[in-house]
């Protein structure tokens, strides 16, 4: 198959809520399809939190090449657009080596940026970003989320009232351009960089809940707080992008004396469940999602093989 700069690159995407078994299914696909895994999770890009963000273990990474895991410092942020451009470069390299690119993660906006394109939003003045960031620090995210509801109710309904990064982004776009974030996404999309199925693990909340609780307890047992303590020694600012991830924020609050250990665990589990629910809601709204059982990697492999064989037909 030949490609041009305008032709979307073929990929296989594996998505699903946190704790649904994406890593095991990805490794099974990589083995069957001679694949390489590219991270599509916005929390797993951070270098200081491999355990808390459930990045593949060294043993799992040894099974096949893994890309875009743990490369970003805690104080840095990465947009969905920048991630999509970087991921597409990785996909192009993987295809050039004759391997199968497997995009694996739970961040819906990453898959959307890659498979549907990105809104072409003009650059925002950094001073405006700094002003909104200072307001969030002083007034809290719910206050600014309410302002977002007034100017862009569609986007405000899609994000959590405490999602400071996305609230700031949407408000800075509106204040800079005079048009809501939603307008830009509806009217200025770039062409998609990649094309392929969005294989999605169909894990219910009832199925996930005991597994998420067990995984959290294992994280704490294996040193999640030590990992957070080491990260805090480099950057202790709760507003740093890397600390915004679930588990990271709660661990930092405990280490800084704002939560007891029990409160930390309870809030961490509550927020993880809520996040899984939002992920399921997002993926269920995608008409392109191909739903597969969460505990049957063989079914995922079979579906992926059928697609890849059709792509590679002469």
C-alpha positions in Angstrom: 0.0 0.0 0.0 1.3 3.4 -0.9 0.6 6.6 0.9 0.9 10.3 0.2 1.1 13.2 2.6 -2.7 13.6 2.2 -3.5 9.9 2.7 -4.4 9.0 6.3 -2.0 6.4 7.7 -3.5 3.0 8.6 -3.6 2.2 12.3 -5.4 0.0 14.7 -6.8 1.8 17.8 -7.6 0.1 21.0 -9.6 2.2 23.5 -11.6 1.7 26.7 -12.1 2.9 30.2 -9.3 2.8 32.8 -8.7 -0.7 34.2 -10.5 -2.5 31.3 -7.5 -4.6 30.2 -6.1 -2.6 27.3 -2.5 -3.5 28.0 -3.1 -7.3 27.9 -5.1 -7.0 24.7 -2.5 -4.7 23.2 0.3 -7.2 23.9 -1.8 -10.0 22.3 -2.3 -7.9 19.2 1.4 -7.0 19.0 2.3 -10.6 19.1 -0.2 -11.7 16.5 0.4 -8.7 14.1 4.1 -8.0 14.7 3.0 -4.7 16.2 4.4 -1.7 18.1 2.4 0.1 20.7 1.9 3.9 20.7 0.5 5.5 23.9 -2.9 7.3 23.5 -3.4 8.2 27.1 -2.9 11.8 28.3 -1.7 10.7 31.8 0.7 8.1 30.7 2.9 10.6 28.9 4.3 11.8 32.3 7.7 10.4 33.3 7.3 10.7 37.0 4.2 8.6 37.4 4.6 5.2 35.7 2.9 3.3 38.6 0.1 5.7 39.4 -0.9 6.2 35.8 -0.7 2.4 35.1 1.9 2.6 32.4 3.0 -0.8 31.0 5.6 -2.4 33.2 9.2 -3.0 32.1 8.3 -6.6 31.6 5.4 -5.7 29.4 7.4 -3.2 27.4 10.0 -5.9 26.7 7.4 -7.9 24.8 7.3 -5.3 21.9 8.4 -1.7 21.3 6.4 0.9 23.1 6.3 4.6 22.2 5.3 7.9 23.9 5.1 6.6 27.4 6.7 8.6 30.2 8.5 11.2 28.1 7.1 14.4 29.5 8.2 16.2 32.8 5.5 16.9 35.4 5.6 20.7 34.8 5.0 20.4 31.0 1.7 20.1 29.2 0.9 18.6 25.9 -2.1 19.4 23.7 -4.1 16.8 21.8 -2.9 18.4 18.6 0.7 18.1 19.5 0.2 14.5 20.7 -1.5 13.7 17.4 1.3 15.1 15.3 3.9 13.2 17.4 1.9 10.0 17.3 1.5 10.2 13.5 5.3 10.5 13.2 5.7 7.4 15.2 3.0 5.6 13.1 4.9 6.6 9.9 8.1 5.2 11.3 6.5 2.0 12.4 4.9 1.4 9.0 8.3 2.1 7.3 9.7 -0.7 9.4 7.0 -3.1 8.1 5.4 -3.3 11.5 1.8 -2.7 12.7 1.0 0.5 14.6 -1.2 -0.1 17.6 -2.6 3.1 19.2 -3.6 2.2 22.8 -5.2 4.3 25.5 -8.2 5.8 27.1 -8.1 9.5 26.1 -11.0 10.1 23.7 -9.7 13.5 22.5 -6.4 11.9 21.4 -8.2 9.4 19.2 -10.5 12.1 17.9 -7.5 14.3 17.0 -5.8 11.5 15.2 -8.8 10.0 13.4 -11.0 13.0 12.8 -8.6 16.0 12.7 -8.1 19.0 14.8 -9.7 22.4 15.0 -7.4 25.1 13.5 -7.5 27.6 16.3 -5.3 30.7 16.1 -2.5 31.0 18.7 -3.5 32.5 22.1 -1.6 35.3 23.9 0.4 33.6 26.7 -0.6 36.5 29.0 -4.2 35.6 28.6 -3.4 32.0 29.6 -1.5 33.2 32.6 -4.4 35.5 33.6 -6.9 32.7 33.5 -4.6 30.3 35.3 -4.2 32.9 38.1 -8.0 33.2 38.3 -8.4 29.4 38.6 -5.9 29.4 41.4 -7.7 32.3 43.2 -11.3 31.5 42.5 -11.4 27.8 41.8 -12.3 25.7 38.8 -16.1 25.6 39.4 -16.3 29.4 39.1 -14.6 29.5 35.7 -16.6 26.4 34.6 -19.7 28.4 35.3 -18.4 31.1 33.0 -17.7 28.5 30.3 -21.3 27.3 30.6 -22.4 30.8 29.8 -20.3 31.2 26.7 -20.0 27.6 25.5 -22.6 25.4 27.1 -22.0 22.5 24.7 -18.4 22.1 25.6 -18.9 22.8 29.3 -21.3 19.9 29.4 -18.6 17.6 28.1 -15.9 18.2 30.7 -15.7 17.9 34.5 -16.2 21.2 36.5 -12.7 20.6 38.0 -10.9 20.0 34.7 -8.8 23.1 35.0 -6.7 22.6 31.9 -9.6 22.2 29.5 -11.6 25.0 31.2 -8.7 27.4 30.8 -8.2 26.3 27.2 -11.9 26.8 26.2 -12.1 30.2 28.0 -8.9 31.5 26.4 -10.0 30.5 23.0 -13.4 32.3 23.5 -11.8 35.4 25.0 -9.1 35.5 22.3 -11.2 34.8 19.2 -14.7 35.8 20.2 -16.0 32.4 19.1 -16.7 29.4 21.4 -14.4 26.4 21.5 -17.3 24.3 20.0 -17.5 26.6 17.0 -13.9 26.0 16.1 -14.4 22.3 16.3 -17.5 22.4 14.2 -16.1 24.7 11.5 -12.3 24.5 11.2 -11.2 20.9 11.3 -8.0 19.7 9.6 -7.9 16.4 7.7 -7.4 13.2 9.8 -3.8 12.0 10.1 -4.7 8.3 10.5 -7.5 5.9 9.7 -8.5 2.6 11.3 -11.0 0.9 13.6 -11.6 2.2 17.1 -11.7 -1.2 18.9 -13.3 -0.4 22.3 -13.4 -2.7 25.4 -17.0 -2.9 26.6 -16.4 -2.9 30.3 -19.4 -1.9 32.5 -18.9 0.1 35.7 -20.2 -3.0 37.7 -17.5 -5.1 36.1 -14.8 -2.4 36.6 -15.5 -1.4 40.2 -13.9 -4.3 42.1 -11.0 -4.3 39.7 -10.3 -0.6 40.1 -10.4 -1.0 43.9 -7.9 -3.9 43.7 -5.6 -2.1 41.3 -5.6 1.0 43.5 -4.6 -1.1 46.6 -1.8 -2.7 44.6 -0.5 0.7 43.5 -0.4 1.8 47.1 1.3 -1.5 48.2 3.9 -1.3 45.4 4.9 2.3 46.2 2.6 4.8 44.6 3.2 7.3 47.5 6.9 6.9 47.2 6.6 7.6 43.5 4.6 10.7 44.2 7.1 11.8 46.9 9.9 11.5 44.4 7.9 13.6 41.8 7.2 16.2 44.5 10.9 16.6 45.1 11.2 17.8 41.5 7.9 19.8 41.2 5.5 20.3 44.1 3.1 22.7 42.4 -0.4 21.2 42.4 -1.2 23.3 39.3 1.5 21.5 37.2 -0.1 19.5 34.4 1.4 16.2 35.5 -0.3 16.5 38.9 -3.8 16.8 37.4 -4.1 13.1 36.7 -6.3 11.0 38.9 -4.2 9.4 41.6 -1.5 12.0 41.2 -3.6 14.8 42.6 -4.9 12.8 45.5 -1.4 11.4 46.4 0.0 15.0 46.4 -2.8 16.2 48.6 -2.0 13.5 51.1 1.7 14.1 51.1 1.1 17.8 51.6 -1.1 17.1 54.6 -4.4 18.1 53.0 -5.8 14.5 53.1 -5.4 11.6 55.4 -4.3 8.3 53.8 -7.9 7.0 54.1 -9.3 10.1 52.6 -6.7 9.9 49.8 -7.7 6.3 48.9 -11.4 7.1 49.1 -11.2 10.2 46.9 -8.8 8.4 44.5 -11.2 5.5 44.0 -14.2 7.8 43.7 -12.5 9.9 41.0 -11.3 6.8 39.2 -14.8 5.5 39.0 -16.2 8.8 37.8 -13.5 9.0 35.2 -14.3 5.5 33.9 -17.9 6.6 33.7 -17.0 9.6 31.6 -14.8 7.5 29.3 -17.6 5.0 28.7 -20.1 7.9 28.0 -17.6 9.4 25.5 -16.8 6.2 23.6 -20.5 5.1 23.5 -21.2 8.3 21.6 -18.7 7.3 18.9 -20.5 5.7 15.9 -17.1 4.3 14.8 -16.5 2.4 18.0 -16.3 -1.4 17.6 -17.3 -2.9 20.9 -15.5 -6.0 22.2 -15.4 -7.9 25.5 -12.9 -6.6 28.0 -11.6 -10.0 29.2 -11.2 -11.8 25.8 -7.9 -10.6 24.1 -8.4 -13.3 21.4 -11.6 -11.5 20.2 -9.7 -8.3 20.0 -6.9 -10.0 18.0 -9.3 -11.6 15.6 -11.0 -8.3 14.8 -7.7 -6.5 14.4 -6.4 -9.2 12.1 -9.4 -8.9 9.8 -8.9 -5.2 9.5 -5.2 -5.4 8.9 -5.5 -8.1 6.3 -8.0 -5.9 4.4 -5.7 -2.9 4.6 -2.7 -4.9 3.3 -4.5 -6.5 0.4 -2.7 -5.6 -2.9 
